[in-house]
Amino acid sequence: MFQHDTGVPAGSGKTDVIPPALHAAGGRPDKQQTRQHIIDDVVETLTSGSGCGVVLVGEHGAGKSFIAQRALEQLGEDYLVVQVRGSSISSKLPYGALSVLLNDLDSSHLEHPLMVLRGLTQLLHAKAQGRTIALFVDNAHDLDDLSCMMVAQLSAGGHVTLLAACVDLPHVGGDIMGLWKDDLLRRVDLEPFDFAETAATLNQEYGGQFSHAAARALWTASGGNALFLHSLAREQIKLGAIAKQDGTWVLGRRPISLTGEVRDVVKARLNRLSPGQRDVFELLALAGAVPLQTLMSIFNPHDMDTLQERGLIQVSHEHPPTVRVSNTVTAAIVGSVVPPGRSAELRRRLTAVQETANSLEPGGPTGVAWALDCGEQISPELALAAARRANDSSDPAAALRFLHAVEELAEMPAAVIEAARAHLGLGNDEAARRLLHPLASGQGADLTAPEWVGVNILLAELEHRSPGTAPAASGRVLDLRPSLAAWPDADTDAGHRAAAQLRLAEARLAVHEGRYTDVLAMREDLDVADLSTESGVVAGGLLCEAMAVTGNVLGATGLAKQVLSAAAAVPMTDRNLRELRGRMLLLMLLSARFKEAGEFLTLTSEVPDPHSRLGGMFEIGQGLISLHAGRLEEALHSLEAGLWQLRTNDRDALTGIATAACAYANGLHGNADEAAVQLAELSALEHPAPWLTARLTRYFELGATAELGQRAAAIRALATEADADSEAGAVATALLFQSAAARLGDRQASQKLGGLAGSVTGQFAMLCLRLANGVKDAASEALLTVAKDADAAGDAVFARDVARKAVTCANDAGNRIALRVAQRTEHMLDERFGGPRNGVQALTSSILTARECEVAVRAAAGTSNRKIAEQMQVSVRTVEGHLYQVYAKLHLASRSELKDAIAGTTGNARIG
């Protein structure tokens, strides 16, 4: 269907001989391309001399031409590149794709295929002048039979090395297909871009860093199609839907706009469909999903098969199977360009079959929107169901449209509740409040128990959004139970559903406020045992957090695996799935399971869900992982991009933790001014965060404070926070604060650390216990082992601090060998952070004074005592005195030993 735009007038075949200057090796030496590994693989195959070449297979816009051109550029001056392009019209002409080359032959050469082959062979070798000929055939599926035969014969005879590109191999002519069947032609399939490739190519193409939300919006809208991706990106940037903020491309509140270039491309491709195929495609674009059996009763199955073979439509594996357009952006554009009259006719064809088959009306929001566009009246039940589905799928504007289409809905409490949900989703808090208050105050006396509970839960959500009304939200939820018991239908199935709904709301509130012991006490009442329901999955996620924070990290980890597995099989609203995924990622970070968190983030990001089903933690998750791993440049790129995106839309109140983590990363990196500014911004944040998010925000804030030179104040605050959390039963966060205080050098914190670690399970608690024992025994070797294990687990910050303690222990013990080993470990970790002051800072904080460290670094660099004295404006005797103290503290005897001891610090130190 969708022909690749080659820039050649329709109906023509074109042959180009590319000058060597355009494809010489090193033509793009400084630009590492996306999918470079594929380009390198193609080049290696083409130059290996084995077989006939390579055929690239992928849908239109998958980047076949891009891969081919980059590969050809790397072949070098020993190759002559000849390019042939097929087209739909040239495929109907004998030798159509080769016409330009054949124009250079004498007409007598065209009388027989063998003479054509001989003439082409002579012509190409004459042009090559001894070079190897690389023949690039673009759109190989559009070659006529004779051109296909010539290409195959030239390749099989070793006259050319073939690089072909096609949409699908079965539609390539039999002669080229035969080369592949005989293993002479290597097939390389180009799948759509995955999310990581999409983000990488966007960052590369447009400069700066795309936020997770911006990159994901373009990825899901384009379906990973490279052509769609860049067309969409250019258009969204032009329209301002994606804007650059301080080097970060951020998705605004406007939806992705399907206008401009990408719209024109889709319309042109739609026109290339046969009439029957176009009917199928347009109906599916308008209806959303249609049962396969229904579709087969309307259209020719052959047209449907052709569309499916081309990957334009897909059939679900559910029962009964349904059919939909594969690419969402294509469906949206096609649905918007169908004329009203034609749309109404397609609608009549669908509804006629449905009525005959006694089928229900399409219940999905897309189908209901189509019915409204065609001027149909929809039932209140259908409008309400569609509105509920739209709210569940984060489309509040569509929900309001459905509700406003039926006047009777204004008197239905369930419809009012859905309208309030939609206004909440749009940020219209006051409109939601006006709808809900009359129902909550008793004016809606005909409310069922579930409806009444739902109204109050929505009001509590509204109240939670402001610090001033948050206490009222807690009181509202906690006061519902006595009133529910007196509700007229309390003892019915509806009453039982309302009670379960309330229990879940109470658990949500307890987790939000950090009352984890209350959650554990509610375990028997929560629907955790049944993970086949959405409420069970949500309850399981809440229980995981309660278990982890109260110390049962291993138990929480086991339950989390079950919950996530169940969530993949249970239909869930966007909000519930978003909260679950964000919660699980946060818990992995809390328990220092950084590698597992990275795998979870990557795998979940690759799921083709809308970003509304991932949550804000995915904006900053990779940044937090990189921060702990010591990859500070990478961490700051990710965290700052996430921070800018959260400033645009922060439904999960994560701006605080993103700001604090940025400050900590900048502090570790030596960017003191930036860190100080970000710490100051924390006090200006208004939206209250959930308890666990707030605790981790405080942890990063105090870490940044320590890195900015306020170590003593940070240690005191960390110890205070640890005591407070421990008393509240939140031993996992208490352990986090206590370990930080101990790593920063607080001896009392180190003494408490072992006991606290014993009340928490999991790998991080075990590292903390080993750290406490190592400090107690002053065992530098044991501490170095802890540092090594922490680094292997992805926590280089923890490892660096433990290595510093190992240096101190070895130095105090006078163990020169252990000191050297510990110093090398410390220096290796310090260098990873890349800060200009980290190397000397370690010596200053653990062993030497700042003045001694400065003298030591200069002396290790080979500067004489007299020169050091001049540079520091002190006497030579003072320099000698400092060096004497340095040698004594580091147990050294000469400058050569000093140079070895602090190797790696001199290049990073700031002197003077």
ChimeraX attribute file (.defattr): number of C-alpha atoms within 10 A of each C-alpha:
attribute: neighborCount
match mode: 1-to-1
recipient: residues
	/A:1	20
	/A:2	19
	/A:3	17
	/A:4	21
	/A:5	13
	/A:6	14
	/A:7	6
	/A:8	12
	/A:9	10
	/A:10	12
	/A:11	15
	/A:12	19
	/A:13	24
	/A:14	21
	/A:15	21
	/A:16	14
	/A:17	15
	/A:18	14
	/A:19	13
	/A:20	17
	/A:21	11
	/A:22	15
	/A:23	22
	/A:24	17
	/A:25	17
	/A:26	11
	/A:27	14
	/A:28	13
	/A:29	8
	/A:30	7
	/A:31	9
	/A:32	10
	/A:33	17
	/A:34	18
	/A:35	15
	/A:36	14
	/A:37	11
	/A:38	17
	/A:39	19
	/A:40	15
	/A:41	13
	/A:42	25
	/A:43	21
	/A:44	13
	/A:45	18
	/A:46	22
	/A:47	14
	/A:48	10
	/A:49	11
	/A:50	12
	/A:51	20
	/A:52	25
	/A:53	28
	/A:54	24
	/A:55	27
	/A:56	24
	/A:57	22
	/A:58	20
	/A:59	23
	/A:60	22
	/A:61	20
	/A:62	23
	/A:63	23
	/A:64	25
	/A:65	21
	/A:66	14
	/A:67	21
	/A:68	23
	/A:69	16
	/A:70	19
	/A:71	22
	/A:72	28
	/A:73	22
	/A:74	20
	/A:75	22
	/A:76	17
	/A:77	17
	/A:78	15
	/A:79	24
	/A:80	26
	/A:81	27
	/A:82	22
	/A:83	19
	/A:84	25
	/A:85	25
	/A:86	28
	/A:87	27
	/A:88	18
	/A:89	16
	/A:90	23
	/A:91	23
	/A:92	15
	/A:93	18
	/A:94	14
	/A:95	24
	/A:96	25
	/A:97	31
	/A:98	25
	/A:99	18
	/A:100	16
	/A:101	19
	/A:102	19
	/A:103	9
	/A:104	11
	/A:105	15
	/A:106	10
	/A:107	10
	/A:108	10
	/A:109	16
	/A:110	15
	/A:111	9
	/A:112	10
	/A:113	15
	/A:114	13
	/A:115	13
	/A:116	21
	/A:117	18
	/A:118	14
	/A:119	19
	/A:120	21
	/A:121	17
	/A:122	14
	/A:123	15
	/A:124	19
	/A:125	16
	/A:126	11
	/A:127	13
	/A:128	17
	/A:129	12
	/A:130	11
	/A:131	14
	/A:132	20
	/A:133	21
	/A:134	23
	/A:135	27
	/A:136	29
	/A:137	26
	/A:138	28
	/A:139	26
	/A:140	31
	/A:141	24
	/A:142	27
	/A:143	32
	/A:144	24
	/A:145	20
	/A:146	20
	/A:147	26
	/A:148	25
	/A:149	19
	/A:150	22
	/A:151	26
	/A:152	22
	/A:153	19
	/A:154	19
	/A:155	23
	/A:156	20
	/A:157	12
	/A:158	15
	/A:159	20
	/A:160	25
	/A:161	27
	/A:162	27
	/A:163	27
	/A:164	27
	/A:165	28
	/A:166	25
	/A:167	27
	/A:168	18
	/A:169	19
	/A:170	10
	/A:171	13
	/A:172	21
	/A:173	20
	/A:174	16
	/A:175	19
	/A:176	26
	/A:177	17
	/A:178	14
	/A:179	19
	/A:180	19
	/A:181	12
	/A:182	10
	/A:183	11
	/A:184	17
	/A:185	25
	/A:186	22
	/A:187	17
	/A:188	16
	/A:189	18
	/A:190	17
	/A:191	13
	/A:192	19
	/A:193	21
	/A:194	17
	/A:195	23
	/A:196	14
	/A:197	16
	/A:198	24
	/A:199	22
	/A:200	16
	/A:201	20
	/A:202	22
	/A:203	17
	/A:204	16
	/A:205	12
	/A:206	14
	/A:207	13
	/A:208	17
	/A:209	25
	/A:210	28
	/A:211	29
	/A:212	25
	/A:213	25
	/A:214	26
	/A:215	27
	/A:216	24
	/A:217	22
	/A:218	26
	/A:219	29
	/A:220	23
	/A:221	23
	/A:222	25
	/A:223	21
	/A:224	23
	/A:225	23
	/A:226	23
	/A:227	17
	/A:228	25
	/A:229	25
	/A:230	20
	/A:231	19
	/A:232	26
	/A:233	23
	/A:234	16
	/A:235	20
	/A:236	22
	/A:237	16
	/A:238	12
	/A:239	15
	/A:240	15
	/A:241	18
	/A:242	27
	/A:243	18
	/A:244	16
	/A:245	13
	/A:246	12
	/A:247	15
	/A:248	24
	/A:249	26
	/A:250	29
	/A:251	29
	/A:252	17
	/A:253	11
	/A:254	11
	/A:255	11
	/A:256	21
	/A:257	17
	/A:258	19
	/A:259	14
	/A:260	15
	/A:261	14
	/A:262	24
	/A:263	21
	/A:264	13
	/A:265	18
	/A:266	17
	/A:267	15
	/A:268	14
	/A:269	13
	/A:270	18
	/A:271	12
	/A:272	14
	/A:273	16
	/A:274	11
	/A:275	11
	/A:276	14
	/A:277	21
	/A:278	19
	/A:279	19
	/A:280	23
	/A:281	24
	/A:282	22
	/A:283	26
	/A:284	23
	/A:285	28
	/A:286	27
	/A:287	25
	/A:288	25
	/A:289	23
	/A:290	19
	/A:291	17
	/A:292	16
	/A:293	12
	/A:294	17
	/A:295	20
	/A:296	14
	/A:297	13
	/A:298	15
	/A:299	15
	/A:300	14
	/A:301	15
	/A:302	12
	/A:303	20
	/A:304	23
	/A:305	14
	/A:306	14
	/A:307	21
	/A:308	16
	/A:309	12
	/A:310	15
	/A:311	14
	/A:312	19
	/A:313	21
	/A:314	19
	/A:315	16
	/A:316	13
	/A:317	9
	/A:318	7
	/A:319	7
	/A:320	9
	/A:321	13
	/A:322	18
	/A:323	21
	/A:324	24
	/A:325	26
	/A:326	17
	/A:327	19
	/A:328	16
	/A:329	24
	/A:330	25
	/A:331	23
	/A:332	18
	/A:333	20
	/A:334	21
	/A:335	21
	/A:336	16
	/A:337	12
	/A:338	15
	/A:339	9
	/A:340	12
	/A:341	10
	/A:342	13
	/A:343	20
	/A:344	18
	/A:345	12
	/A:346	20
	/A:347	18
	/A:348	13
	/A:349	13
	/A:350	20
	/A:351	17
	/A:352	13
	/A:353	15
	/A:354	16
	/A:355	11
	/A:356	8
	/A:357	11
	/A:358	9
	/A:359	12
	/A:360	9
	/A:361	15
	/A:362	21
	/A:363	17
	/A:364	18
	/A:365	25
	/A:366	20
	/A:367	21
	/A:368	26
	/A:369	21
	/A:370	20
	/A:371	21
	/A:372	14
	/A:373	13
	/A:374	16
	/A:375	10
	/A:376	12
	/A:377	12
	/A:378	16
	/A:379	13
	/A:380	18
	/A:381	13
	/A:382	19
	/A:383	26
	/A:384	23
	/A:385	21
	/A:386	25
	/A:387	30
	/A:388	27
	/A:389	20
	/A:390	23
	/A:391	26
	/A:392	19
	/A:393	18
	/A:394	19
	/A:395	19
	/A:396	24
	/A:397	16
	/A:398	21
	/A:399	28
	/A:400	23
	/A:401	16
	/A:402	27
	/A:403	24
	/A:404	16
	/A:405	15
	/A:406	17
	/A:407	10
	/A:408	12
	/A:409	20
	/A:410	13
	/A:411	10
	/A:412	15
	/A:413	21
	/A:414	20
	/A:415	25
	/A:416	20
	/A:417	21
	/A:418	25
	/A:419	30
	/A:420	26
	/A:421	26
	/A:422	26
	/A:423	22
	/A:424	20
	/A:425	17
	/A:426	15
	/A:427	12
	/A:428	13
	/A:429	17
	/A:430	13
	/A:431	14
	/A:432	24
	/A:433	17
	/A:434	11
	/A:435	18
	/A:436	24
	/A:437	15
	/A:438	13
	/A:439	20
	/A:440	18
	/A:441	10
	/A:442	11
	/A:443	10
	/A:444	17
	/A:445	12
	/A:446	12
	/A:447	19
	/A:448	19
	/A:449	24
	/A:450	22
	/A:451	19
	/A:452	24
	/A:453	25
	/A:454	20
	/A:455	26
	/A:456	21
	/A:457	20
	/A:458	19
	/A:459	22
	/A:460	22
	/A:461	17
	/A:462	18
	/A:463	20
	/A:464	21
	/A:465	18
	/A:466	14
	/A:467	13
	/A:468	9
	/A:469	13
	/A:470	17
	/A:471	13
	/A:472	15
	/A:473	21
	/A:474	18
	/A:475	11
	/A:476	16
	/A:477	20
	/A:478	15
	/A:479	10
	/A:480	17
	/A:481	16
	/A:482	9
	/A:483	10
	/A:484	19
	/A:485	14
	/A:486	11
	/A:487	14
	/A:488	12
	/A:489	16
	/A:490	19
	/A:491	12
	/A:492	11
	/A:493	12
	/A:494	15
	/A:495	20
	/A:496	15
	/A:497	15
	/A:498	23
	/A:499	22
	/A:500	17
	/A:501	17
	/A:502	22
	/A:503	21
	/A:504	22
	/A:505	19
	/A:506	21
	/A:507	24
	/A:508	19
	/A:509	21
	/A:510	20
	/A:511	21
	/A:512	17
	/A:513	14
	/A:514	23
	/A:515	18
	/A:516	24
	/A:517	18
	/A:518	14
	/A:519	26
	/A:520	18
	/A:521	10
	/A:522	16
	/A:523	17
	/A:524	10
	/A:525	14
	/A:526	23
	/A:527	21
	/A:528	21
	/A:529	14
	/A:530	14
	/A:531	21
	/A:532	16
	/A:533	18
	/A:534	20
	/A:535	19
	/A:536	21
	/A:537	28
	/A:538	25
	/A:539	26
	/A:540	27
	/A:541	26
	/A:542	28
	/A:543	25
	/A:544	25
	/A:545	24
	/A:546	25
	/A:547	22
	/A:548	26
	/A:549	27
	/A:550	24
	/A:551	26
	/A:552	19
	/A:553	26
	/A:554	16
	/A:555	14
	/A:556	25
	/A:557	20
	/A:558	11
	/A:559	18
	/A:560	23
	/A:561	13
	/A:562	15
	/A:563	23
	/A:564	18
	/A:565	13
	/A:566	19
	/A:567	23
	/A:568	10
	/A:569	12
	/A:570	14
	/A:571	12
	/A:572	19
	/A:573	18
	/A:574	21
	/A:575	17
	/A:576	20
	/A:577	22
	/A:578	20
	/A:579	20
	/A:580	25
	/A:581	23
	/A:582	20
	/A:583	20
	/A:584	24
	/A:585	20
	/A:586	20
	/A:587	22
	/A:588	20
	/A:589	20
	/A:590	20
	/A:591	25
	/A:592	22
	/A:593	19
	/A:594	23
	/A:595	17
	/A:596	15
	/A:597	22
	/A:598	20
	/A:599	11
	/A:600	16
	/A:601	19
	/A:602	15
	/A:603	11
	/A:604	15
	/A:605	19
	/A:606	15
	/A:607	14
	/A:608	16
	/A:609	14
	/A:610	17
	/A:611	20
	/A:612	19
	/A:613	23
	/A:614	24
	/A:615	23
	/A:616	28
	/A:617	25
	/A:618	23
	/A:619	25
	/A:620	29
	/A:621	25
	/A:622	22
	/A:623	27
	/A:624	28
	/A:625	23
	/A:626	25
	/A:627	28
	/A:628	23
	/A:629	25
	/A:630	28
	/A:631	19
	/A:632	25
	/A:633	18
	/A:634	15
	/A:635	25
	/A:636	23
	/A:637	22
	/A:638	27
	/A:639	29
	/A:640	23
	/A:641	28
	/A:642	32
	/A:643	27
	/A:644	23
	/A:645	26
	/A:646	25
	/A:647	13
	/A:648	14
	/A:649	16
	/A:650	14
	/A:651	16
	/A:652	18
	/A:653	22
	/A:654	26
	/A:655	28
	/A:656	29
	/A:657	26
	/A:658	30
	/A:659	27
	/A:660	28
	/A:661	32
	/A:662	32
	/A:663	34
	/A:664	32
	/A:665	31
	/A:666	26
	/A:667	24
	/A:668	27
	/A:669	23
	/A:670	19
	/A:671	17
	/A:672	19
	/A:673	12
	/A:674	15
	/A:675	27
	/A:676	17
	/A:677	12
	/A:678	22
	/A:679	22
	/A:680	13
	/A:681	14
	/A:682	19
	/A:683	9
	/A:684	9
	/A:685	13
	/A:686	13
	/A:687	17
	/A:688	17
	/A:689	22
	/A:690	17
	/A:691	15
	/A:692	21
	/A:693	21
	/A:694	16
	/A:695	20
	/A:696	21
	/A:697	22
	/A:698	21
	/A:699	24
	/A:700	23
	/A:701	24
	/A:702	27
	/A:703	27
	/A:704	28
	/A:705	24
	/A:706	21
	/A:707	22
	/A:708	21
	/A:709	12
	/A:710	13
	/A:711	19
	/A:712	15
	/A:713	12
	/A:714	23
	/A:715	25
	/A:716	15
	/A:717	17
	/A:718	25
	/A:719	22
	/A:720	16
	/A:721	20
	/A:722	27
	/A:723	19
	/A:724	15
	/A:725	20
	/A:726	18
	/A:727	10
	/A:728	15
	/A:729	18
	/A:730	25
	/A:731	26
	/A:732	28
	/A:733	25
	/A:734	30
	/A:735	32
	/A:736	25
	/A:737	29
	/A:738	32
	/A:739	30
	/A:740	28
	/A:741	29
	/A:742	26
	/A:743	25
	/A:744	24
	/A:745	19
	/A:746	18
	/A:747	15
	/A:748	12
	/A:749	23
	/A:750	25
	/A:751	16
	/A:752	17
	/A:753	28
	/A:754	23
	/A:755	14
	/A:756	22
	/A:757	27
	/A:758	15
	/A:759	14
	/A:760	25
	/A:761	19
	/A:762	19
	/A:763	17
	/A:764	23
	/A:765	25
	/A:766	16
	/A:767	21
	/A:768	28
	/A:769	21
	/A:770	19
	/A:771	29
	/A:772	25
	/A:773	18
	/A:774	23
	/A:775	22
	/A:776	13
	/A:777	12
	/A:778	18
	/A:779	18
	/A:780	28
	/A:781	19
	/A:782	17
	/A:783	28
	/A:784	26
	/A:785	19
	/A:786	24
	/A:787	30
	/A:788	19
	/A:789	17
	/A:790	23
	/A:791	19
	/A:792	13
	/A:793	19
	/A:794	22
	/A:795	24
	/A:796	25
	/A:797	22
	/A:798	23
	/A:799	30
	/A:800	27
	/A:801	20
	/A:802	29
	/A:803	32
	/A:804	30
	/A:805	30
	/A:806	33
	/A:807	30
	/A:808	24
	/A:809	24
	/A:810	24
	/A:811	24
	/A:812	16
	/A:813	14
	/A:814	15
	/A:815	15
	/A:816	14
	/A:817	12
	/A:818	20
	/A:819	24
	/A:820	20
	/A:821	19
	/A:822	28
	/A:823	26
	/A:824	19
	/A:825	20
	/A:826	27
	/A:827	24
	/A:828	17
	/A:829	24
	/A:830	30
	/A:831	18
	/A:832	16
	/A:833	25
	/A:834	18
	/A:835	19
	/A:836	20
	/A:837	21
	/A:838	23
	/A:839	27
	/A:840	25
	/A:841	18
	/A:842	23
	/A:843	25
	/A:844	16
	/A:845	15
	/A:846	17
	/A:847	20
	/A:848	20
	/A:849	15
	/A:850	14
	/A:851	12
	/A:852	19
	/A:853	24
	/A:854	22
	/A:855	23
	/A:856	27
	/A:857	23
	/A:858	19
	/A:859	21
	/A:860	21
	/A:861	18
	/A:862	12
	/A:863	14
	/A:864	14
	/A:865	19
	/A:866	15
	/A:867	14
	/A:868	21
	/A:869	18
	/A:870	12
	/A:871	12
	/A:872	16
	/A:873	9
	/A:874	12
	/A:875	14
	/A:876	17
	/A:877	12
	/A:878	13
	/A:879	22
	/A:880	16
	/A:881	12
	/A:882	20
	/A:883	21
	/A:884	14
	/A:885	15
	/A:886	21
	/A:887	16
	/A:888	13
	/A:889	15
	/A:890	25
	/A:891	20
	/A:892	15
	/A:893	12
	/A:894	11
	/A:895	16
	/A:896	13
	/A:897	16
	/A:898	21
	/A:899	19
	/A:900	13
	/A:901	21
	/A:902	23
	/A:903	18
	/A:904	19
	/A:905	25
	/A:906	21
	/A:907	13
	/A:908	16
	/A:909	19
	/A:910	14
	/A:911	14
	/A:912	6
